[in-house]
Amino acid sequence: KILDSLNSPKKPLIVNDASVKTVLEKPKLSKIPILKHYEKDGGLYITSAIVAAKDSEGNENVSIHRLMVLDDQHLAIRIVPRHLYQICMEAERRGVEELDVAIALGLHPAILLAAASPAPYGVNEYWIANSFLNEKLTLTLLENELHVPAEAEIAFEGKLLLKKEVDEGPFVDLTGTYDIVRKQPVIKLTKFMHREDYLYQALLPGGFEHKILMGLPYEAKIYGAVKSVIPKVKDVYLTSGGCGWFHARISIEKQTQGDGKTALMAAFGAHPSLKLAAVFDSDINIFDSEEVEWALATRFQPDKGVLIIKNARGSTLDPSADQELALTSKLGIDATRTLLKPKEKFEKAKIPLLKEEE
């Protein structure tokens, strides 16, 4: 479903009468029950909001960002080098100092999933969410020419101040550890709108929901990338122990001796934050750690099945990596059975079932 929606996004319906526009008032973040999630967090954080912005050609981008409260009208936004970062860099090159943004929270999970998806630059994530929802998503246009979901609980208009940076963090992200403090841009909120009795939605950083939200779209992307080079891919799993982000298990039907490493290279190319990837035969249940370890014990040879990549782009969230330059080493493991020996040597023995007496 994710791959289909990424390949065939559908334009949502735009409406004027939107629930999120019921109440319009001056932004005052202290009136909203924004949480401090962990004891050493740098402040109160909005963790489940989407941010919409447009590039110079009018392409609207929607993405998820952590937002640290500075005061009643200002937020610090963490921007990693992806689409919004590109929009900001382009705006700065044009001499723009303020970028219009729209912020929304209290959303259908499909919208969050679309905003976290690896859509190509220039593809509107709202259109992907509309495909997820079988063309039932409705948006509403704000005065700054950006959209928010019509059924959102809360929305803001604001200005991203490209020339103003503050210390952002510490903050607990996917790893369950504190991310480093960085200089990040500021958003000045200009308008606040919400439902009459709105619900504030929060997401626990580093929790299981966070891992699913971030990892599930990239499982789909890895699946698609591997399937483009290996005809039969059974499953992809970004493991919970790998923070739903760093460690992937992939199962394939191997046809040639080099398929395992081909699958590994496709996976690393599809998901730059991937640190460890392991490829298994399709008879191995990659969601079962005992079966995975059995495959490593009986089908994997370290001198033949290991792929190490040094100084590659990784994730700034990994405390063992170079968090400033986002550089890491990557490990690939080909745990597929060799085709140079009979397949029968690798089959797990089965106890025969008793036949029923006639």
LOVEX-18226 format. One record per residue (C-alpha): residue in three letters; x, y, z. Coordinates in steps of 0.1 Angstrom, whole numbers, plus 5000, padded with zeros to 4 digits. Layout:
N
REC	res	X	Y	Z
REC	ALA	X	Y	Z .
...
//
This chain:
358
REC	res	X	Y	Z
REC	LYS	5000	5000	5000 .
REC	ILE	5029	5024	5008 .
REC	LEU	5047	5017	4976 .
REC	ASP	5015	5020	4956 .
REC	SER	5007	5054	4972 .
REC	LEU	5042	5067	4966 .
REC	ASN	5039	5057	4930 .
REC	SER	5004	5071	4925 .
REC	PRO	4997	5101	4948 .
REC	LYS	4962	5116	4945 .
REC	LYS	4954	5153	4949 .
REC	PRO	4932	5159	4980 .
REC	LEU	4900	5179	4981 .
REC	ILE	4904	5215	4993 .
REC	VAL	4876	5229	5015 .
REC	ASN	4869	5263	5031 .
REC	ASP	4848	5251	5060 .
REC	ALA	4873	5233	5082 .
REC	SER	4870	5221	5118 .
REC	VAL	4905	5233	5125 .
REC	LYS	4895	5269	5118 .
REC	THR	4867	5270	5143 .
REC	VAL	4886	5291	5168 .
REC	LEU	4912	5317	5157 .
REC	GLU	4933	5334	5184 .
REC	LYS	4967	5348	5191 .
REC	PRO	4994	5321	5196 .
REC	LYS	5001	5314	5233 .
REC	LEU	5020	5281	5236 .
REC	SER	5017	5282	5274 .
REC	LYS	4980	5275	5271 .
REC	ILE	4986	5242	5253 .
REC	PRO	4996	5211	5274 .
REC	ILE	5029	5206	5257 .
REC	LEU	5051	5180	5274 .
REC	LYS	5086	5176	5287 .
REC	HIS	5091	5139	5279 .
REC	TYR	5124	5131	5297 .
REC	GLU	5142	5146	5326 .
REC	LYS	5172	5161	5307 .
REC	ASP	5152	5174	5277 .
REC	GLY	5162	5210	5267 .
REC	GLY	5126	5221	5272 .
REC	LEU	5090	5214	5263 .
REC	TYR	5087	5197	5229 .
REC	ILE	5059	5193	5203 .
REC	THR	5066	5158	5189 .
REC	SER	5037	5149	5166 .
REC	ALA	5034	5179	5144 .
REC	ILE	5038	5182	5106 .
REC	VAL	5054	5213	5090 .
REC	ALA	5044	5224	5055 .
REC	ALA	5065	5248	5034 .
REC	LYS	5069	5257	4997 .
REC	ASP	5099	5260	4975 .
REC	SER	5105	5287	4949 .
REC	GLU	5085	5268	4923 .
REC	GLY	5055	5264	4945 .
REC	ASN	5060	5227	4954 .
REC	GLU	5046	5221	4989 .
REC	ASN	5066	5198	5012 .
REC	VAL	5052	5182	5043 .
REC	SER	5075	5167	5070 .
REC	ILE	5077	5158	5107 .
REC	HIS	5100	5179	5129 .
REC	ARG	5106	5181	5166 .
REC	LEU	5097	5216	5179 .
REC	MET	5112	5230	5211 .
REC	VAL	5092	5257	5229 .
REC	LEU	5112	5289	5234 .
REC	ASP	5084	5312	5246 .
REC	ASP	5047	5317	5238 .
REC	GLN	5053	5327	5202 .
REC	HIS	5086	5310	5192 .
REC	LEU	5098	5274	5186 .
REC	ALA	5132	5260	5177 .
REC	ILE	5129	5235	5148 .
REC	ARG	5153	5206	5142 .
REC	ILE	5159	5203	5104 .
REC	VAL	5180	5174	5090 .
REC	PRO	5194	5175	5055 .
REC	ARG	5163	5164	5036 .
REC	HIS	5136	5183	5018 .
REC	LEU	5128	5211	5041 .
REC	TYR	5166	5217	5045 .
REC	GLN	5168	5220	5008 .
REC	ILE	5140	5245	5006 .
REC	CYS	5157	5266	5034 .
REC	MET	5190	5265	5016 .
REC	GLU	5174	5275	4983 .
REC	ALA	5156	5304	5000 .
REC	GLU	5188	5316	5016 .
REC	ARG	5205	5316	4983 .
REC	ARG	5177	5339	4970 .
REC	GLY	5183	5363	4999 .
REC	VAL	5150	5353	5017 .
REC	GLU	5152	5357	5054 .
REC	GLU	5118	5344	5064 .
REC	LEU	5100	5313	5050 .
REC	ASP	5062	5308	5054 .
REC	VAL	5053	5276	5072 .
REC	ALA	5022	5259	5085 .
REC	ILE	5022	5236	5115 .
REC	ALA	4994	5211	5123 .
REC	LEU	4989	5184	5149 .
REC	GLY	4962	5161	5161 .
REC	LEU	4962	5141	5128 .
REC	HIS	4951	5109	5112 .
REC	PRO	4980	5084	5114 .
REC	ALA	4980	5081	5076 .
REC	ILE	4990	5118	5074 .
REC	LEU	5019	5113	5098 .
REC	LEU	5030	5082	5079 .
REC	ALA	5029	5101	5046 .
REC	ALA	5049	5129	5061 .
REC	ALA	5075	5104	5073 .
REC	SER	5076	5086	5040 .
REC	PRO	5106	5088	5016 .
REC	ALA	5087	5106	4988 .
REC	PRO	5108	5121	4960 .
REC	TYR	5115	5158	4963 .
REC	GLY	5087	5178	4946 .
REC	VAL	5060	5152	4955 .
REC	ASN	5035	5166	4979 .
REC	GLU	5031	5143	5009 .
REC	TYR	4995	5153	5014 .
REC	TRP	4988	5136	4980 .
REC	ILE	5004	5104	4993 .
REC	ALA	4983	5106	5025 .
REC	ASN	4952	5110	5003 .
REC	SER	4962	5078	4985 .
REC	PHE	4966	5060	5019 .
REC	LEU	4931	5072	5028 .
REC	ASN	4916	5061	4995 .
REC	GLU	4911	5097	4984 .
REC	LYS	4892	5108	5016 .
REC	LEU	4916	5134	5028 .
REC	THR	4904	5170	5029 .
REC	LEU	4927	5200	5033 .
REC	THR	4921	5237	5039 .
REC	LEU	4941	5266	5026 .
REC	LEU	4956	5291	5051 .
REC	GLU	4962	5328	5044 .
REC	ASN	4999	5322	5038 .
REC	GLU	4989	5299	5008 .
REC	LEU	4999	5267	5027 .
REC	HIS	4976	5238	5035 .
REC	VAL	4967	5219	5067 .
REC	PRO	4944	5189	5072 .
REC	ALA	4908	5202	5076 .
REC	GLU	4902	5178	5104 .
REC	ALA	4934	5186	5124 .
REC	GLU	4930	5195	5161 .
REC	ILE	4954	5224	5160 .
REC	ALA	4972	5245	5134 .
REC	PHE	4996	5275	5133 .
REC	GLU	5008	5298	5106 .
REC	GLY	5044	5310	5111 .
REC	LYS	5076	5324	5097 .
REC	LEU	5108	5302	5097 .
REC	LEU	5135	5327	5106 .
REC	LEU	5164	5316	5084 .
REC	LYS	5189	5340	5099 .
REC	LYS	5181	5333	5136 .
REC	GLU	5195	5302	5153 .
REC	VAL	5193	5290	5189 .
REC	ASP	5206	5260	5209 .
REC	GLU	5182	5231	5203 .
REC	GLY	5182	5201	5226 .
REC	PRO	5191	5179	5243 .
REC	PHE	5163	5157	5231 .
REC	VAL	5157	5120	5233 .
REC	ASP	5151	5106	5198 .
REC	LEU	5147	5071	5182 .
REC	THR	5178	5057	5200 .
REC	GLY	5165	5064	5235 .
REC	THR	5196	5084	5241 .
REC	TYR	5200	5122	5243 .
REC	ASP	5208	5138	5209 .
REC	ILE	5235	5165	5209 .
REC	VAL	5227	5202	5212 .
REC	ARG	5229	5221	5178 .
REC	LYS	5222	5256	5165 .
REC	GLN	5189	5254	5148 .
REC	PRO	5164	5279	5132 .
REC	VAL	5135	5296	5150 .
REC	ILE	5099	5296	5139 .
REC	LYS	5078	5327	5149 .
REC	LEU	5042	5318	5152 .
REC	THR	5018	5344	5138 .
REC	LYS	4983	5327	5139 .
REC	PHE	4968	5299	5160 .
REC	MET	4936	5280	5151 .
REC	HIS	4920	5250	5166 .
REC	ARG	4888	5230	5171 .
REC	GLU	4864	5242	5199 .
REC	ASP	4875	5214	5223 .
REC	TYR	4908	5203	5208 .
REC	LEU	4928	5173	5218 .
REC	TYR	4966	5177	5221 .
REC	GLN	4984	5148	5205 .
REC	ALA	5019	5138	5217 .
REC	LEU	5043	5110	5207 .
REC	LEU	5067	5095	5231 .
REC	PRO	5102	5100	5216 .
REC	GLY	5120	5067	5213 .
REC	GLY	5089	5047	5220 .
REC	PHE	5074	5019	5199 .
REC	GLU	5050	5042	5181 .
REC	HIS	5079	5065	5171 .
REC	LYS	5098	5035	5157 .
REC	ILE	5069	5023	5137 .
REC	LEU	5061	5058	5123 .
REC	MET	5097	5063	5112 .
REC	GLY	5106	5028	5102 .
REC	LEU	5075	5015	5083 .
REC	PRO	5078	5037	5053 .
REC	TYR	5115	5029	5050 .
REC	GLU	5108	4992	5052 .
REC	ALA	5087	4997	5021 .
REC	LYS	5114	5018	5004 .
REC	ILE	5140	4991	5011 .
REC	TYR	5116	4964	4999 .
REC	GLY	5111	4983	4966 .
REC	ALA	5148	4990	4961 .
REC	VAL	5158	4953	4967 .
REC	LYS	5130	4941	4945 .
REC	SER	5143	4962	4917 .
REC	VAL	5175	4941	4916 .
REC	ILE	5163	4908	4931 .
REC	PRO	5132	4893	4915 .
REC	LYS	5117	4878	4947 .
REC	VAL	5118	4896	4980 .
REC	LYS	5097	4881	5008 .
REC	ASP	5101	4905	5038 .
REC	VAL	5119	4935	5052 .
REC	TYR	5121	4943	5089 .
REC	LEU	5137	4973	5106 .
REC	THR	5142	4958	5140 .
REC	SER	5130	4972	5173 .
REC	GLY	5164	4966	5189 .
REC	GLY	5179	4986	5160 .
REC	CYS	5156	5015	5170 .
REC	GLY	5133	5008	5141 .
REC	TRP	5158	5027	5119 .
REC	PHE	5194	5014	5120 .
REC	HIS	5192	4976	5116 .
REC	ALA	5174	4958	5087 .
REC	ARG	5167	4921	5081 .
REC	ILE	5158	4912	5045 .
REC	SER	5146	4878	5032 .
REC	ILE	5149	4869	4995 .
REC	GLU	5147	4840	4972 .
REC	LYS	5183	4837	4960 .
REC	GLN	5189	4829	4924 .
REC	THR	5226	4836	4919 .
REC	GLN	5256	4834	4942 .
REC	GLY	5260	4872	4944 .
REC	ASP	5224	4880	4952 .
REC	GLY	5230	4885	4989 .
REC	LYS	5255	4913	4985 .
REC	THR	5235	4929	4957 .
REC	ALA	5205	4931	4981 .
REC	LEU	5227	4946	5007 .
REC	MET	5240	4974	4984 .
REC	ALA	5204	4982	4973 .
REC	ALA	5193	4984	5010 .
REC	PHE	5221	5007	5020 .
REC	GLY	5213	5029	4990 .
REC	ALA	5176	5031	4998 .
REC	HIS	5180	5041	5034 .
REC	PRO	5211	5062	5042 .
REC	SER	5207	5059	5080 .
REC	LEU	5209	5021	5078 .
REC	LYS	5239	5009	5098 .
REC	LEU	5235	4971	5097 .
REC	ALA	5217	4950	5071 .
REC	ALA	5215	4912	5070 .
REC	VAL	5201	4892	5042 .
REC	PHE	5185	4857	5047 .
REC	ASP	5168	4830	5026 .
REC	SER	5130	4831	5022 .
REC	ASP	5126	4801	5045 .
REC	ILE	5139	4821	5075 .
REC	ASN	5114	4840	5095 .
REC	ILE	5132	4873	5099 .
REC	PHE	5108	4884	5127 .
REC	ASP	5121	4855	5149 .
REC	SER	5155	4862	5164 .
REC	GLU	5161	4825	5171 .
REC	GLU	5156	4816	5135 .
REC	VAL	5179	4845	5125 .
REC	GLU	5206	4833	5148 .
REC	TRP	5202	4798	5135 .
REC	ALA	5207	4810	5099 .
REC	LEU	5239	4829	5110 .
REC	ALA	5252	4797	5127 .
REC	THR	5245	4774	5097 .
REC	ARG	5246	4795	5065 .
REC	PHE	5269	4824	5072 .
REC	GLN	5307	4825	5067 .
REC	PRO	5323	4857	5080 .
REC	ASP	5352	4857	5054 .
REC	LYS	5327	4855	5025 .
REC	GLY	5295	4871	5038 .
REC	VAL	5306	4903	5054 .
REC	LEU	5305	4937	5037 .
REC	ILE	5320	4967	5055 .
REC	ILE	5316	5003	5043 .
REC	LYS	5337	5030	5059 .
REC	ASN	5330	5067	5063 .
REC	ALA	5295	5066	5047 .
REC	ARG	5266	5089	5054 .
REC	GLY	5247	5077	5084 .
REC	SER	5224	5092	5111 .
REC	THR	5232	5121	5133 .
REC	LEU	5211	5103	5160 .
REC	ASP	5237	5075	5165 .
REC	PRO	5259	5085	5195 .
REC	SER	5287	5061	5183 .
REC	ALA	5290	5080	5149 .
REC	ASP	5303	5114	5139 .
REC	GLN	5271	5132	5148 .
REC	GLU	5283	5166	5134 .
REC	LEU	5292	5152	5099 .
REC	ALA	5267	5123	5100 .
REC	LEU	5295	5098	5091 .
REC	THR	5294	5062	5101 .
REC	SER	5306	5027	5092 .
REC	LYS	5281	5001	5079 .
REC	LEU	5280	4964	5082 .
REC	GLY	5263	4941	5057 .
REC	ILE	5258	4904	5064 .
REC	ASP	5250	4879	5037 .
REC	ALA	5235	4850	5056 .
REC	THR	5220	4832	5026 .
REC	ARG	5230	4797	5019 .
REC	THR	5257	4791	4993 .
REC	LEU	5245	4778	4960 .
REC	LEU	5278	4758	4956 .
REC	LYS	5264	4731	4979 .
REC	PRO	5232	4711	4976 .
REC	LYS	5202	4728	4991 .
REC	GLU	5194	4698	5012 .
REC	LYS	5224	4704	5034 .
REC	PHE	5208	4735	5047 .
REC	GLU	5173	4723	5054 .
REC	LYS	5161	4721	5089 .
REC	ALA	5151	4686	5098 .
REC	LYS	5115	4679	5106 .
REC	ILE	5100	4652	5128 .
REC	PRO	5074	4633	5107 .
REC	LEU	5037	4636	5117 .
REC	LEU	5020	4604	5129 .
REC	LYS	4995	4591	5103 .
REC	GLU	4959	4587	5116 .
REC	GLU	4949	4551	5119 .
REC	GLU	4923	4541	5094 .
//
